[in-house]
Amino acid sequence: MVHFVGAGPGDPDLITVKGRRLLEGAQTVIYAGSLVNPALLSLCPEGCRIYDSARMTLEEVVRVMEECHEAGRDVVRLHTGDPSLYGAIREQMDRLEELSIPYEVCPGVSSFSGAAAALGLEYTLPGISQSVVITRMEGRTPVPEREKIQSFAAHQSTMVLFLSTGLLEELAKALVEGGYPPDTPAAIVYKATWPDEKKVLCQVSELAEAARREGIRKTALIIVGRVLSGEAYQRSCLYDPAFTTEFRKGKGQKEDGR
Ligand code: SAH
């Protein structure tokens, strides 16, 4: 069995209980060495074989999985954040299916959750934005034409950009071309939840300059949207004294008269 496990964004305490148990019982671990906190590897029992996938191809990763399967050993494949986002797990799962090797996915705390926690931010504020667009700038990995930054920017919803820290001039230009006013608030969160985490607040038009000033070139998320502005939002319906739900009978008028 191969267990794809989300390692969380950095702080080793942010792995799930299930992920931790899997590591504690692991016979073989293949971890994404570029971003997974190596402190997590100290959970592995003695004798556990450890591979850093940053130095391996897909073929080499799958070969290790195949050898372990033949020897009756389980594998923990440790991915940063949550494996479902930019994790390249589909191609591994497809190979495993071809080889009839069973697998399971244990989710993790994504860095976009870690970044919101670092900023004390709610991505979905009533009256401001009820949607989060998770995307990236095109780099060596292409992005479909219909997913241009400009087309998402037209919504002016909350946006979280992965894998884009090296392209901030182009990003800011596309965001403004698409519809965000240049003074829309933005944040750069470098290594969210790691001891050397850095947070920078700026405006969309200042993103490249702010990253340069702070020396941030990679391992960061860019967050854009008015949820960062501190402006007035509507309070939730759910916790309004006048709002009736399945669990609580509302009393009186809702505060905002709705
Ligand atoms: N599956 C991961 C993302 C992998 S892609 C997740 O769910 O978080 C790698 C990109 O994620 C990095 O280039 C960076 O944009 C972002 N990233 C990963 N860890 C991060 C962290 N601790 N802080 C900020 N950004 C991070």
Residues whose N, C-alpha, C, O or C-beta is under 5 A from the ligand:
A	BS01	SAH	P9 G10 T80 G81 D82 P83 L85 Y86 G87 S110 S111 F112 L161 F162 L163 V189 Y190 K191 A192 T219 A220 L221
